[in-house]
Amino acid sequence: MKQRAIARDEVVQALTKLEKRMTDSLGHTIAQLETNNKILRVFFVEREGNIIVITAYRTSQEKYKKV
């Protein structure tokens, strides 16, 4: 997140106010939230009541809006 200049607050917002939630082929949950004309995607797993963020990134790709 630090390398991509994504603040912790943005990730928390994506996890709590997510617009879409899906699962990838590895079993990671993906939270997706559109902000500032970009899509913030947060990949995470839930273990023992905790959320472990694997990665987060912004994209402008239209294909994620259709998912």
C-alpha positions in Angstrom: 0.0 0.0 0.0 2.8 2.3 0.8 4.5 1.8 -2.6 1.2 2.6 -4.3 0.4 5.6 -2.1 -2.8 4.1 -0.8 -3.7 5.3 2.7 -4.8 2.8 5.4 -8.1 4.8 5.7 -8.8 4.2 2.0 -8.4 0.5 2.4 -10.6 0.5 5.5 -13.2 2.5 3.6 -13.1 -0.1 0.7 -13.6 -2.9 3.2 -16.5 -1.3 5.0 -18.3 0.6 2.1 -17.5 -1.8 -0.7 -19.6 -1.7 -3.8 -18.6 -5.2 -5.0 -17.3 -8.2 -3.2 -15.9 -11.3 -5.1 -13.5 -14.1 -4.7 -10.5 -14.8 -6.9 -9.2 -18.2 -8.0 -6.9 -18.5 -4.9 -9.7 -17.9 -2.5 -8.8 -14.3 -1.7 -11.7 -12.0 -1.2 -11.7 -8.8 -3.3 -13.4 -5.6 -2.1 -13.9 -3.1 -4.8 -14.9 0.6 -4.4 -15.0 3.4 -7.0 -13.4 6.6 -5.8 -12.2 9.7 -7.7 -12.9 8.1 -11.1 -10.7 5.2 -10.2 -11.4 1.7 -8.8 -9.7 0.7 -5.6 -9.4 -3.1 -5.4 -8.3 -4.7 -2.0 -7.4 -8.4 -1.9 -7.7 -9.9 1.6 -8.4 -13.0 3.6 -10.3 -13.4 6.9 -8.6 -15.6 9.5 -9.8 -16.1 13.1 -11.9 -12.9 12.9 -9.1 -10.8 11.5 -8.8 -9.3 8.1 -5.4 -9.7 6.5 -4.8 -7.4 3.5 -2.7 -9.0 0.8 -2.6 -6.2 -1.7 -4.4 -3.1 -2.8 -4.3 -1.1 -6.0 -6.1 1.6 -8.0 -7.1 1.0 -11.6 -9.1 2.9 -14.2 -9.9 -0.2 -16.2 -13.4 -0.4 -17.3 -13.4 -4.2 -17.2 -13.6 -4.1 -13.4 -16.8 -2.0 -13.4 -18.6 -4.9 -15.2 -17.5 -7.5 -12.7 
